[in-house]
Amino acid sequence: MSVPEPELPALPTRPDGPGLPDGLPSAAVVDLDAIAANVRALRGHAPTAQVMAVVKADAYGHGLLPSARAALAGGATWLGTAHLSEALELRAAGISTPTLSWLTVPGADFRAAIEQNVDVGVSGFWALDEIAAAAREAGRPARVQLKVDTGMHRNGITLADWPQLVEAALKLQADGLLSVVGAFSHLVTADVPDDPVNAAQLASFAGALEIAENAGARFEVRHIANSPATLATPESHFDLVRTGLSVYGLTSLPGRTPEEFGLRPAMTLLGRVINVKPVAAGQGISYGHTYTTSVDTEVAVVPLGYGDGIPRHASSAGPIQLAGQTFRIAGRVCMDQVVLDLAPGGIGKVATGDVAVLFGGAPGQPTAQDWADASDTISYEIVTRLGSRVPRLYIGSAGRLDG
């Protein structure tokens, strides 16, 4: 049974982009055409490799199925997920594109992965045992990709144990239980291209591949490059690049903007002003009165807070565009709302019902990176942490089933 696609409503237009439908306090508007265009740009940055669009964590908060379809429309030839449930949701929606799921746990439904032709990442001997058992039950070999830890010291088999893992996997392949189709690793400091750790990891990965190939492995894909490595370290591309953040038009390379790489942010976060009122000089705003008005002013209330994924660390710092100007949150971020001090330039220019932009991609708008800077975090977290209370609305035609 297929999973229905979310409804993609028509949105009112604004001079700076899509508006907010009546009755909604907030929405994250996702441009599917931007996702497709970003993938096309990434293909240009890695012309000798296939492009995997990573759609884990609900496609970094953008919506799993619409984003996956848009990425495929842009030319992605692989999809990547962390959890097996995400890969199976893709399959239930009728998406048969090669898909790798790499963050598995003991007791996972490996038989479903095998039956749905999902590649499973292997980071330890326990996974080989469970996947082989599931293959026996399914009566067909499992497609697996072996992950080697080249320095992240997170998931993946150690370099010391890599030869034994390869040997065990190839034995299970000879027994007809596995197809060992890939090998991969993960870079520690790809967002700092000149860091010598990158070169060391690439050398370790090349050495691990040589060990595996000398043992008889014949990989379809070998991959280590994430988004920043795809954009800035071409020697890391191998057969496949795993692009996540960049698919959604963002980059983690310090001092570099998405536009430099032909990318544009796909998400615009909007909130509707629900109250505008005068506040005298010297008055505290929000919990704890950590912010005090300096002049007679007006304040505007926007119904988005940490219950929606707005970082509380952005208190008195998060930028919001309203009436063509950017204001900072006044005082603490609340669970459901934030307050803006409209002095000096916004007094008399904002009305209840106006639409604020927390971040987006149009010129002059605050960006997800601006919010990351204000919250001492990364743009990955800003877009991914948005909660389910914020509806995702879609514009653009890329990958849509209805046209």
Contacts in CASP RR format, 6 or more apart in sequence:
PFRMAT RR
TARGET T0000
AUTHOR 0000-0000-0000
METHOD contacts of the structure
MODEL  1
MSVPEPELPALPTRPDGPGLPDGLPSAAVVDLDAIAANVRALRGHAPTAQ
VMAVVKADAYGHGLLPSARAALAGGATWLGTAHLSEALELRAAGISTPTL
SWLTVPGADFRAAIEQNVDVGVSGFWALDEIAAAAREAGRPARVQLKVDT
GMHRNGITLADWPQLVEAALKLQADGLLSVVGAFSHLVTADVPDDPVNAA
QLASFAGALEIAENAGARFEVRHIANSPATLATPESHFDLVRTGLSVYGL
TSLPGRTPEEFGLRPAMTLLGRVINVKPVAAGQGISYGHTYTTSVDTEVA
VVPLGYGDGIPRHASSAGPIQLAGQTFRIAGRVCMDQVVLDLAPGGIGKV
ATGDVAVLFGGAPGQPTAQDWADASDTISYEIVTRLGSRVPRLYIGSAGR
LDG
1 92 0 8 1.000
2 92 0 8 1.000
2 93 0 8 1.000
2 94 0 8 1.000
3 65 0 8 1.000
3 89 0 8 1.000
3 92 0 8 1.000
3 93 0 8 1.000
5 65 0 8 1.000
5 66 0 8 1.000
5 93 0 8 1.000
5 400 0 8 1.000
5 401 0 8 1.000
5 402 0 8 1.000
6 63 0 8 1.000
6 65 0 8 1.000
6 66 0 8 1.000
6 392 0 8 1.000
6 394 0 8 1.000
8 66 0 8 1.000
8 393 0 8 1.000
8 394 0 8 1.000
8 395 0 8 1.000
8 400 0 8 1.000
8 402 0 8 1.000
9 21 0 8 1.000
9 393 0 8 1.000
11 18 0 8 1.000
11 19 0 8 1.000
11 20 0 8 1.000
11 21 0 8 1.000
11 29 0 8 1.000
11 393 0 8 1.000
11 395 0 8 1.000
12 18 0 8 1.000
12 19 0 8 1.000
12 20 0 8 1.000
12 21 0 8 1.000
13 19 0 8 1.000
14 355 0 8 1.000
16 324 0 8 1.000
16 357 0 8 1.000
16 362 0 8 1.000
16 365 0 8 1.000
17 268 0 8 1.000
17 362 0 8 1.000
18 29 0 8 1.000
18 268 0 8 1.000
18 270 0 8 1.000
18 393 0 8 1.000
18 395 0 8 1.000
19 29 0 8 1.000
19 270 0 8 1.000
19 355 0 8 1.000
20 26 0 8 1.000
20 27 0 8 1.000
20 270 0 8 1.000
20 271 0 8 1.000
20 272 0 8 1.000
20 355 0 8 1.000
21 27 0 8 1.000
21 393 0 8 1.000
23 272 0 8 1.000
24 272 0 8 1.000
24 391 0 8 1.000
25 271 0 8 1.000
25 272 0 8 1.000
25 274 0 8 1.000
25 303 0 8 1.000
25 304 0 8 1.000
26 269 0 8 1.000
26 270 0 8 1.000
26 271 0 8 1.000
26 272 0 8 1.000
26 302 0 8 1.000
26 303 0 8 1.000
26 304 0 8 1.000
26 308 0 8 1.000
26 390 0 8 1.000
26 391 0 8 1.000
27 269 0 8 1.000
27 270 0 8 1.000
27 271 0 8 1.000
27 390 0 8 1.000
27 391 0 8 1.000
27 392 0 8 1.000
27 393 0 8 1.000
28 61 0 8 1.000
28 62 0 8 1.000
28 267 0 8 1.000
28 268 0 8 1.000
28 269 0 8 1.000
28 270 0 8 1.000
28 386 0 8 1.000
28 390 0 8 1.000
28 391 0 8 1.000
28 392 0 8 1.000
28 393 0 8 1.000
29 267 0 8 1.000
29 268 0 8 1.000
29 269 0 8 1.000
29 270 0 8 1.000
29 392 0 8 1.000
29 393 0 8 1.000
29 394 0 8 1.000
29 395 0 8 1.000
30 62 0 8 1.000
30 63 0 8 1.000
30 66 0 8 1.000
30 67 0 8 1.000
30 266 0 8 1.000
30 267 0 8 1.000
30 392 0 8 1.000
30 393 0 8 1.000
30 394 0 8 1.000
30 395 0 8 1.000
31 264 0 8 1.000
31 266 0 8 1.000
31 267 0 8 1.000
31 268 0 8 1.000
31 394 0 8 1.000
31 395 0 8 1.000
31 396 0 8 1.000
32 66 0 8 1.000
32 67 0 8 1.000
32 69 0 8 1.000
32 70 0 8 1.000
32 73 0 8 1.000
32 266 0 8 1.000
32 394 0 8 1.000
32 395 0 8 1.000
32 396 0 8 1.000
32 397 0 8 1.000
32 398 0 8 1.000
32 399 0 8 1.000
32 400 0 8 1.000
33 70 0 8 1.000
33 395 0 8 1.000
33 396 0 8 1.000
33 397 0 8 1.000
33 398 0 8 1.000
34 249 0 8 1.000
34 264 0 8 1.000
34 265 0 8 1.000
34 266 0 8 1.000
35 62 0 8 1.000
35 67 0 8 1.000
35 70 0 8 1.000
35 71 0 8 1.000
35 74 0 8 1.000
35 247 0 8 1.000
35 248 0 8 1.000
35 249 0 8 1.000
35 266 0 8 1.000
35 398 0 8 1.000
36 70 0 8 1.000
36 71 0 8 1.000
36 73 0 8 1.000
36 74 0 8 1.000
36 75 0 8 1.000
36 398 0 8 1.000
36 399 0 8 1.000
37 74 0 8 1.000
37 264 0 8 1.000
37 398 0 8 1.000
38 246 0 8 1.000
38 247 0 8 1.000
38 248 0 8 1.000
38 249 0 8 1.000
38 262 0 8 1.000
38 263 0 8 1.000
38 264 0 8 1.000
38 266 0 8 1.000
39 51 0 8 1.000
39 53 0 8 1.000
39 70 0 8 1.000
39 71 0 8 1.000
39 74 0 8 1.000
39 75 0 8 1.000
39 76 0 8 1.000
39 243 0 8 1.000
39 247 0 8 1.000
40 74 0 8 1.000
40 75 0 8 1.000
41 261 0 8 1.000
41 262 0 8 1.000
41 263 0 8 1.000
42 51 0 8 1.000
42 230 0 8 1.000
42 231 0 8 1.000
42 241 0 8 1.000
42 243 0 8 1.000
42 246 0 8 1.000
42 247 0 8 1.000
42 263 0 8 1.000
43 51 0 8 1.000
43 74 0 8 1.000
43 75 0 8 1.000
45 230 0 8 1.000
45 231 0 8 1.000
45 261 0 8 1.000
46 225 0 8 1.000
46 230 0 8 1.000
46 234 0 8 1.000
46 237 0 8 1.000
46 241 0 8 1.000
48 237 0 8 1.000
49 223 0 8 1.000
49 225 0 8 1.000
49 237 0 8 1.000
49 238 0 8 1.000
49 239 0 8 1.000
49 240 0 8 1.000
49 241 0 8 1.000
50 77 0 8 1.000
50 78 0 8 1.000
50 221 0 8 1.000
50 239 0 8 1.000
50 240 0 8 1.000
50 241 0 8 1.000
51 75 0 8 1.000
51 76 0 8 1.000
51 77 0 8 1.000
51 78 0 8 1.000
51 240 0 8 1.000
51 241 0 8 1.000
51 243 0 8 1.000
52 76 0 8 1.000
52 77 0 8 1.000
52 78 0 8 1.000
52 79 0 8 1.000
52 80 0 8 1.000
52 100 0 8 1.000
52 223 0 8 1.000
52 240 0 8 1.000
52 241 0 8 1.000
52 242 0 8 1.000
52 243 0 8 1.000
53 67 0 8 1.000
53 68 0 8 1.000
53 71 0 8 1.000
53 72 0 8 1.000
53 76 0 8 1.000
53 78 0 8 1.000
53 79 0 8 1.000
53 80 0 8 1.000
53 243 0 8 1.000
53 244 0 8 1.000
53 247 0 8 1.000
54 60 0 8 1.000
54 79 0 8 1.000
54 80 0 8 1.000
54 81 0 8 1.000
54 242 0 8 1.000
54 243 0 8 1.000
54 244 0 8 1.000
54 247 0 8 1.000
55 63 0 8 1.000
55 64 0 8 1.000
55 67 0 8 1.000
55 68 0 8 1.000
55 71 0 8 1.000
55 79 0 8 1.000
55 80 0 8 1.000
55 81 0 8 1.000
55 86 0 8 1.000
55 90 0 8 1.000
56 80 0 8 1.000
56 81 0 8 1.000
56 82 0 8 1.000
56 83 0 8 1.000
56 86 0 8 1.000
57 82 0 8 1.000
57 384 0 8 1.000
58 64 0 8 1.000
58 384 0 8 1.000
59 66 0 8 1.000
59 67 0 8 1.000
59 68 0 8 1.000
59 247 0 8 1.000
59 248 0 8 1.000
60 67 0 8 1.000
60 244 0 8 1.000
60 245 0 8 1.000
60 247 0 8 1.000
60 248 0 8 1.000
60 380 0 8 1.000
60 383 0 8 1.000
60 384 0 8 1.000
61 267 0 8 1.000
61 383 0 8 1.000
61 384 0 8 1.000
61 386 0 8 1.000
61 392 0 8 1.000
62 248 0 8 1.000
62 266 0 8 1.000
62 267 0 8 1.000
62 383 0 8 1.000
62 392 0 8 1.000
63 392 0 8 1.000
64 86 0 8 1.000
64 89 0 8 1.000
64 90 0 8 1.000
65 89 0 8 1.000
65 90 0 8 1.000
65 93 0 8 1.000
65 95 0 8 1.000
66 392 0 8 1.000
66 394 0 8 1.000
66 399 0 8 1.000
66 400 0 8 1.000
67 247 0 8 1.000
67 248 0 8 1.000
67 266 0 8 1.000
68 79 0 8 1.000
68 90 0 8 1.000
68 95 0 8 1.000
68 97 0 8 1.000
69 95 0 8 1.000
69 398 0 8 1.000
69 399 0 8 1.000
69 400 0 8 1.000
69 401 0 8 1.000
70 398 0 8 1.000
70 399 0 8 1.000
71 79 0 8 1.000
71 247 0 8 1.000
72 79 0 8 1.000
72 95 0 8 1.000
72 97 0 8 1.000
72 399 0 8 1.000
73 398 0 8 1.000
73 399 0 8 1.000
74 398 0 8 1.000
76 97 0 8 1.000
76 247 0 8 1.000
77 97 0 8 1.000
77 98 0 8 1.000
78 97 0 8 1.000
78 98 0 8 1.000
78 99 0 8 1.000
78 100 0 8 1.000
78 221 0 8 1.000
78 240 0 8 1.000
79 87 0 8 1.000
79 90 0 8 1.000
79 95 0 8 1.000
79 97 0 8 1.000
79 98 0 8 1.000
79 99 0 8 1.000
79 100 0 8 1.000
80 87 0 8 1.000
80 99 0 8 1.000
80 100 0 8 1.000
80 101 0 8 1.000
80 102 0 8 1.000
80 242 0 8 1.000
81 87 0 8 1.000
81 90 0 8 1.000
81 99 0 8 1.000
81 100 0 8 1.000
81 101 0 8 1.000
81 102 0 8 1.000
82 101 0 8 1.000
82 102 0 8 1.000
82 103 0 8 1.000
83 101 0 8 1.000
83 103 0 8 1.000
84 101 0 8 1.000
84 104 0 8 1.000
84 108 0 8 1.000
84 109 0 8 1.000
84 110 0 8 1.000
84 112 0 8 1.000
84 113 0 8 1.000
84 118 0 8 1.000
84 120 0 8 1.000
86 101 0 8 1.000
87 99 0 8 1.000
87 100 0 8 1.000
87 101 0 8 1.000
87 113 0 8 1.000
87 116 0 8 1.000
87 118 0 8 1.000
88 109 0 8 1.000
88 112 0 8 1.000
88 113 0 8 1.000
88 116 0 8 1.000
88 118 0 8 1.000
90 97 0 8 1.000
90 99 0 8 1.000
91 99 0 8 1.000
91 116 0 8 1.000
91 117 0 8 1.000
91 118 0 8 1.000
96 117 0 8 1.000
98 119 0 8 1.000
99 118 0 8 1.000
99 119 0 8 1.000
100 118 0 8 1.000
100 119 0 8 1.000
100 120 0 8 1.000
100 121 0 8 1.000
100 145 0 8 1.000
101 113 0 8 1.000
101 118 0 8 1.000
101 119 0 8 1.000
101 120 0 8 1.000
101 121 0 8 1.000
102 120 0 8 1.000
102 121 0 8 1.000
102 123 0 8 1.000
102 145 0 8 1.000
102 147 0 8 1.000
102 155 0 8 1.000
102 184 0 8 1.000
103 155 0 8 1.000
104 110 0 8 1.000
104 120 0 8 1.000
104 121 0 8 1.000
104 123 0 8 1.000
104 127 0 8 1.000
106 126 0 8 1.000
106 130 0 8 1.000
107 130 0 8 1.000
108 130 0 8 1.000
110 120 0 8 1.000
110 130 0 8 1.000
110 131 0 8 1.000
110 133 0 8 1.000
110 134 0 8 1.000
110 135 0 8 1.000
110 142 0 8 1.000
111 134 0 8 1.000
111 137 0 8 1.000
111 138 0 8 1.000
112 118 0 8 1.000
113 120 0 8 1.000
113 134 0 8 1.000
113 142 0 8 1.000
114 131 0 8 1.000
114 134 0 8 1.000
114 135 0 8 1.000
114 138 0 8 1.000
114 140 0 8 1.000
114 141 0 8 1.000
114 142 0 8 1.000
114 143 0 8 1.000
115 138 0 8 1.000
115 140 0 8 1.000
117 143 0 8 1.000
118 143 0 8 1.000
119 143 0 8 1.000
119 144 0 8 1.000
119 145 0 8 1.000
119 181 0 8 1.000
119 182 0 8 1.000
120 127 0 8 1.000
120 131 0 8 1.000
120 142 0 8 1.000
120 143 0 8 1.000
120 144 0 8 1.000
120 145 0 8 1.000
121 127 0 8 1.000
121 144 0 8 1.000
121 145 0 8 1.000
121 146 0 8 1.000
121 147 0 8 1.000
121 184 0 8 1.000
122 128 0 8 1.000
122 131 0 8 1.000
122 144 0 8 1.000
122 145 0 8 1.000
122 146 0 8 1.000
122 147 0 8 1.000
122 157 0 8 1.000
122 165 0 8 1.000
122 169 0 8 1.000
123 147 0 8 1.000
123 149 0 8 1.000
123 155 0 8 1.000
123 156 0 8 1.000
123 157 0 8 1.000
124 156 0 8 1.000
124 157 0 8 1.000
124 161 0 8 1.000
124 165 0 8 1.000
125 161 0 8 1.000
125 164 0 8 1.000
125 165 0 8 1.000
125 168 0 8 1.000
128 144 0 8 1.000
128 165 0 8 1.000
128 168 0 8 1.000
128 169 0 8 1.000
128 172 0 8 1.000
128 178 0 8 1.000
131 142 0 8 1.000
131 144 0 8 1.000
131 177 0 8 1.000
131 178 0 8 1.000
132 142 0 8 1.000
132 172 0 8 1.000
132 175 0 8 1.000
132 177 0 8 1.000
132 178 0 8 1.000
134 142 0 8 1.000
135 141 0 8 1.000
135 142 0 8 1.000
135 176 0 8 1.000
135 177 0 8 1.000
135 178 0 8 1.000
136 177 0 8 1.000
141 173 0 8 1.000
141 176 0 8 1.000
141 177 0 8 1.000
141 178 0 8 1.000
141 179 0 8 1.000
142 177 0 8 1.000
142 178 0 8 1.000
142 179 0 8 1.000
143 178 0 8 1.000
143 179 0 8 1.000
143 181 0 8 1.000
144 169 0 8 1.000
144 178 0 8 1.000
144 179 0 8 1.000
144 180 0 8 1.000
144 181 0 8 1.000
144 182 0 8 1.000
145 180 0 8 1.000
145 181 0 8 1.000
145 182 0 8 1.000
145 183 0 8 1.000
145 184 0 8 1.000
145 221 0 8 1.000
146 157 0 8 1.000
146 165 0 8 1.000
146 166 0 8 1.000
146 169 0 8 1.000
146 180 0 8 1.000
146 182 0 8 1.000
146 183 0 8 1.000
146 184 0 8 1.000
146 212 0 8 1.000
147 155 0 8 1.000
147 156 0 8 1.000
147 157 0 8 1.000
147 183 0 8 1.000
147 184 0 8 1.000
147 185 0 8 1.000
147 186 0 8 1.000
148 156 0 8 1.000
148 157 0 8 1.000
148 159 0 8 1.000
148 162 0 8 1.000
148 183 0 8 1.000
148 184 0 8 1.000
148 185 0 8 1.000
148 204 0 8 1.000
148 205 0 8 1.000
148 208 0 8 1.000
149 155 0 8 1.000
149 156 0 8 1.000
149 157 0 8 1.000
149 158 0 8 1.000
149 159 0 8 1.000
149 185 0 8 1.000
150 159 0 8 1.000
150 185 0 8 1.000
150 186 0 8 1.000
150 200 0 8 1.000
150 201 0 8 1.000
150 204 0 8 1.000
150 205 0 8 1.000
150 208 0 8 1.000
150 224 0 8 1.000
151 188 0 8 1.000
151 197 0 8 1.000
151 200 0 8 1.000
151 201 0 8 1.000
151 204 0 8 1.000
152 185 0 8 1.000
152 186 0 8 1.000
152 187 0 8 1.000
152 188 0 8 1.000
154 186 0 8 1.000
155 186 0 8 1.000
156 185 0 8 1.000
157 165 0 8 1.000
159 204 0 8 1.000
159 208 0 8 1.000
162 208 0 8 1.000
162 211 0 8 1.000
162 212 0 8 1.000
163 211 0 8 1.000
163 215 0 8 1.000
166 180 0 8 1.000
166 211 0 8 1.000
166 212 0 8 1.000
166 215 0 8 1.000
166 217 0 8 1.000
167 215 0 8 1.000
169 178 0 8 1.000
169 180 0 8 1.000
169 217 0 8 1.000
170 180 0 8 1.000
170 215 0 8 1.000
170 216 0 8 1.000
170 217 0 8 1.000
172 178 0 8 1.000
173 179 0 8 1.000
173 180 0 8 1.000
180 217 0 8 1.000
180 219 0 8 1.000
181 219 0 8 1.000
181 220 0 8 1.000
181 221 0 8 1.000
182 219 0 8 1.000
182 220 0 8 1.000
182 221 0 8 1.000
182 222 0 8 1.000
183 208 0 8 1.000
183 209 0 8 1.000
183 212 0 8 1.000
183 217 0 8 1.000
183 219 0 8 1.000
183 222 0 8 1.000
184 221 0 8 1.000
184 222 0 8 1.000
184 223 0 8 1.000
184 224 0 8 1.000
184 242 0 8 1.000
185 201 0 8 1.000
185 204 0 8 1.000
185 205 0 8 1.000
185 208 0 8 1.000
185 224 0 8 1.000
186 224 0 8 1.000
186 226 0 8 1.000
187 198 0 8 1.000
187 201 0 8 1.000
187 224 0 8 1.000
187 225 0 8 1.000
187 226 0 8 1.000
187 229 0 8 1.000
187 236 0 8 1.000
188 197 0 8 1.000
188 198 0 8 1.000
188 201 0 8 1.000
189 195 0 8 1.000
189 197 0 8 1.000
189 198 0 8 1.000
190 198 0 8 1.000
190 225 0 8 1.000
190 226 0 8 1.000
190 227 0 8 1.000
190 228 0 8 1.000
190 229 0 8 1.000
190 232 0 8 1.000
190 233 0 8 1.000
190 236 0 8 1.000
191 228 0 8 1.000
191 252 0 8 1.000
191 253 0 8 1.000
191 254 0 8 1.000
192 198 0 8 1.000
192 254 0 8 1.000
193 228 0 8 1.000
193 229 0 8 1.000
193 232 0 8 1.000
193 233 0 8 1.000
193 253 0 8 1.000
198 229 0 8 1.000
198 233 0 8 1.000
198 236 0 8 1.000
201 224 0 8 1.000
202 224 0 8 1.000
202 235 0 8 1.000
202 236 0 8 1.000
205 222 0 8 1.000
205 224 0 8 1.000
209 219 0 8 1.000
209 222 0 8 1.000
212 219 0 8 1.000
213 219 0 8 1.000
219 239 0 8 1.000
220 239 0 8 1.000
221 238 0 8 1.000
221 239 0 8 1.000
221 240 0 8 1.000
222 238 0 8 1.000
222 239 0 8 1.000
222 240 0 8 1.000
223 238 0 8 1.000
223 239 0 8 1.000
223 240 0 8 1.000
223 241 0 8 1.000
223 242 0 8 1.000
224 236 0 8 1.000
224 238 0 8 1.000
225 233 0 8 1.000
225 236 0 8 1.000
225 237 0 8 1.000
225 238 0 8 1.000
225 241 0 8 1.000
225 242 0 8 1.000
226 241 0 8 1.000
226 242 0 8 1.000
226 243 0 8 1.000
226 244 0 8 1.000
227 243 0 8 1.000
227 244 0 8 1.000
227 245 0 8 1.000
227 246 0 8 1.000
227 247 0 8 1.000
227 251 0 8 1.000
227 252 0 8 1.000
228 246 0 8 1.000
228 251 0 8 1.000
228 252 0 8 1.000
228 253 0 8 1.000
229 236 0 8 1.000
229 237 0 8 1.000
229 241 0 8 1.000
230 236 0 8 1.000
230 237 0 8 1.000
230 241 0 8 1.000
230 243 0 8 1.000
230 246 0 8 1.000
231 246 0 8 1.000
231 251 0 8 1.000
231 253 0 8 1.000
231 256 0 8 1.000
231 261 0 8 1.000
232 253 0 8 1.000
245 251 0 8 1.000
245 252 0 8 1.000
245 379 0 8 1.000
245 380 0 8 1.000
246 258 0 8 1.000
246 261 0 8 1.000
246 263 0 8 1.000
248 265 0 8 1.000
248 266 0 8 1.000
248 267 0 8 1.000
248 383 0 8 1.000
249 258 0 8 1.000
249 263 0 8 1.000
249 264 0 8 1.000
249 265 0 8 1.000
249 266 0 8 1.000
250 258 0 8 1.000
250 263 0 8 1.000
250 265 0 8 1.000
250 368 0 8 1.000
250 369 0 8 1.000
250 379 0 8 1.000
250 380 0 8 1.000
250 383 0 8 1.000
251 257 0 8 1.000
251 258 0 8 1.000
251 261 0 8 1.000
251 263 0 8 1.000
252 378 0 8 1.000
252 379 0 8 1.000
252 380 0 8 1.000
258 264 0 8 1.000
258 265 0 8 1.000
264 361 0 8 1.000
265 359 0 8 1.000
265 360 0 8 1.000
265 361 0 8 1.000
265 367 0 8 1.000
265 368 0 8 1.000
267 359 0 8 1.000
267 360 0 8 1.000
267 368 0 8 1.000
267 383 0 8 1.000
268 357 0 8 1.000
268 359 0 8 1.000
268 360 0 8 1.000
268 361 0 8 1.000
268 362 0 8 1.000
268 365 0 8 1.000
269 304 0 8 1.000
269 357 0 8 1.000
269 358 0 8 1.000
269 359 0 8 1.000
269 360 0 8 1.000
269 386 0 8 1.000
269 390 0 8 1.000
270 355 0 8 1.000
270 356 0 8 1.000
270 357 0 8 1.000
270 358 0 8 1.000
271 302 0 8 1.000
271 303 0 8 1.000
271 304 0 8 1.000
271 355 0 8 1.000
271 356 0 8 1.000
271 357 0 8 1.000
271 358 0 8 1.000
272 302 0 8 1.000
272 303 0 8 1.000
272 353 0 8 1.000
272 354 0 8 1.000
272 355 0 8 1.000
272 356 0 8 1.000
273 300 0 8 1.000
273 301 0 8 1.000
273 302 0 8 1.000
273 322 0 8 1.000
273 350 0 8 1.000
273 351 0 8 1.000
273 352 0 8 1.000
273 353 0 8 1.000
273 354 0 8 1.000
273 355 0 8 1.000
273 356 0 8 1.000
274 301 0 8 1.000
274 302 0 8 1.000
274 303 0 8 1.000
274 337 0 8 1.000
274 352 0 8 1.000
274 353 0 8 1.000
275 300 0 8 1.000
275 301 0 8 1.000
275 352 0 8 1.000
276 298 0 8 1.000
276 299 0 8 1.000
276 300 0 8 1.000
276 301 0 8 1.000
276 342 0 8 1.000
276 350 0 8 1.000
276 351 0 8 1.000
276 352 0 8 1.000
277 298 0 8 1.000
277 299 0 8 1.000
278 296 0 8 1.000
278 297 0 8 1.000
278 298 0 8 1.000
279 285 0 8 1.000
279 293 0 8 1.000
279 296 0 8 1.000
279 297 0 8 1.000
279 298 0 8 1.000
279 299 0 8 1.000
279 341 0 8 1.000
280 293 0 8 1.000
280 296 0 8 1.000
281 293 0 8 1.000
281 294 0 8 1.000
281 295 0 8 1.000
281 296 0 8 1.000
281 297 0 8 1.000
282 292 0 8 1.000
282 293 0 8 1.000
282 294 0 8 1.000
283 292 0 8 1.000
283 293 0 8 1.000
284 291 0 8 1.000
284 292 0 8 1.000
284 293 0 8 1.000
285 291 0 8 1.000
285 292 0 8 1.000
285 293 0 8 1.000
285 299 0 8 1.000
285 330 0 8 1.000
285 331 0 8 1.000
285 339 0 8 1.000
285 341 0 8 1.000
286 315 0 8 1.000
286 330 0 8 1.000
286 331 0 8 1.000
286 332 0 8 1.000
286 334 0 8 1.000
286 338 0 8 1.000
286 339 0 8 1.000
287 331 0 8 1.000
287 332 0 8 1.000
287 334 0 8 1.000
288 332 0 8 1.000
290 315 0 8 1.000
290 316 0 8 1.000
290 331 0 8 1.000
290 332 0 8 1.000
291 316 0 8 1.000
291 330 0 8 1.000
291 331 0 8 1.000
291 332 0 8 1.000
291 341 0 8 1.000
293 299 0 8 1.000
293 330 0 8 1.000
293 341 0 8 1.000
293 343 0 8 1.000
294 343 0 8 1.000
295 343 0 8 1.000
295 344 0 8 1.000
296 343 0 8 1.000
297 341 0 8 1.000
297 342 0 8 1.000
297 343 0 8 1.000
297 347 0 8 1.000
298 342 0 8 1.000
298 343 0 8 1.000
298 346 0 8 1.000
298 347 0 8 1.000
298 348 0 8 1.000
298 350 0 8 1.000
299 330 0 8 1.000
299 339 0 8 1.000
299 340 0 8 1.000
299 341 0 8 1.000
299 342 0 8 1.000
300 322 0 8 1.000
300 339 0 8 1.000
300 340 0 8 1.000
300 342 0 8 1.000
300 350 0 8 1.000
300 354 0 8 1.000
300 356 0 8 1.000
301 337 0 8 1.000
301 338 0 8 1.000
301 339 0 8 1.000
301 340 0 8 1.000
302 320 0 8 1.000
302 337 0 8 1.000
302 338 0 8 1.000
302 339 0 8 1.000
302 340 0 8 1.000
302 356 0 8 1.000
302 358 0 8 1.000
303 336 0 8 1.000
303 337 0 8 1.000
304 310 0 8 1.000
304 336 0 8 1.000
304 337 0 8 1.000
304 338 0 8 1.000
304 358 0 8 1.000
304 390 0 8 1.000
305 333 0 8 1.000
305 334 0 8 1.000
305 335 0 8 1.000
305 336 0 8 1.000
305 337 0 8 1.000
305 338 0 8 1.000
306 312 0 8 1.000
306 333 0 8 1.000
306 334 0 8 1.000
306 335 0 8 1.000
307 335 0 8 1.000
307 336 0 8 1.000
307 387 0 8 1.000
307 389 0 8 1.000
308 336 0 8 1.000
308 386 0 8 1.000
308 387 0 8 1.000
308 389 0 8 1.000
308 390 0 8 1.000
309 385 0 8 1.000
309 386 0 8 1.000
309 387 0 8 1.000
309 390 0 8 1.000
310 333 0 8 1.000
310 338 0 8 1.000
310 358 0 8 1.000
311 333 0 8 1.000
311 371 0 8 1.000
311 374 0 8 1.000
311 375 0 8 1.000
311 377 0 8 1.000
311 381 0 8 1.000
311 382 0 8 1.000
311 385 0 8 1.000
312 332 0 8 1.000
312 333 0 8 1.000
313 374 0 8 1.000
313 375 0 8 1.000
313 376 0 8 1.000
313 377 0 8 1.000
314 329 0 8 1.000
314 333 0 8 1.000
314 371 0 8 1.000
314 374 0 8 1.000
314 375 0 8 1.000
315 329 0 8 1.000
315 331 0 8 1.000
315 332 0 8 1.000
315 333 0 8 1.000
316 328 0 8 1.000
316 329 0 8 1.000
316 330 0 8 1.000
316 331 0 8 1.000
316 332 0 8 1.000
317 328 0 8 1.000
317 329 0 8 1.000
317 374 0 8 1.000
317 375 0 8 1.000
318 328 0 8 1.000
318 329 0 8 1.000
318 366 0 8 1.000
318 370 0 8 1.000
318 371 0 8 1.000
318 374 0 8 1.000
318 375 0 8 1.000
319 326 0 8 1.000
319 327 0 8 1.000
319 328 0 8 1.000
319 358 0 8 1.000
319 359 0 8 1.000
319 366 0 8 1.000
319 370 0 8 1.000
319 371 0 8 1.000
319 374 0 8 1.000
320 326 0 8 1.000
320 327 0 8 1.000
320 328 0 8 1.000
320 329 0 8 1.000
320 338 0 8 1.000
320 340 0 8 1.000
320 356 0 8 1.000
320 357 0 8 1.000
320 358 0 8 1.000
320 366 0 8 1.000
321 327 0 8 1.000
321 356 0 8 1.000
321 357 0 8 1.000
321 358 0 8 1.000
321 364 0 8 1.000
321 365 0 8 1.000
321 366 0 8 1.000
322 340 0 8 1.000
322 342 0 8 1.000
322 346 0 8 1.000
322 350 0 8 1.000
322 354 0 8 1.000
322 356 0 8 1.000
322 357 0 8 1.000
323 346 0 8 1.000
323 349 0 8 1.000
323 350 0 8 1.000
323 354 0 8 1.000
325 345 0 8 1.000
325 346 0 8 1.000
326 364 0 8 1.000
326 366 0 8 1.000
327 340 0 8 1.000
327 341 0 8 1.000
327 342 0 8 1.000
327 346 0 8 1.000
328 340 0 8 1.000
328 341 0 8 1.000
329 338 0 8 1.000
329 339 0 8 1.000
329 340 0 8 1.000
330 339 0 8 1.000
330 340 0 8 1.000
330 341 0 8 1.000
331 339 0 8 1.000
340 356 0 8 1.000
342 348 0 8 1.000
342 349 0 8 1.000
342 350 0 8 1.000
357 365 0 8 1.000
357 366 0 8 1.000
358 366 0 8 1.000
358 371 0 8 1.000
359 365 0 8 1.000
359 366 0 8 1.000
359 367 0 8 1.000
359 368 0 8 1.000
359 370 0 8 1.000
359 371 0 8 1.000
359 382 0 8 1.000
360 366 0 8 1.000
360 367 0 8 1.000
360 368 0 8 1.000
361 367 0 8 1.000
367 379 0 8 1.000
368 379 0 8 1.000
368 382 0 8 1.000
368 383 0 8 1.000
369 379 0 8 1.000
371 379 0 8 1.000
371 382 0 8 1.000
372 378 0 8 1.000
372 379 0 8 1.000
372 381 0 8 1.000
372 382 0 8 1.000
375 381 0 8 1.000
375 382 0 8 1.000
394 400 0 8 1.000
397 403 0 8 1.000
END
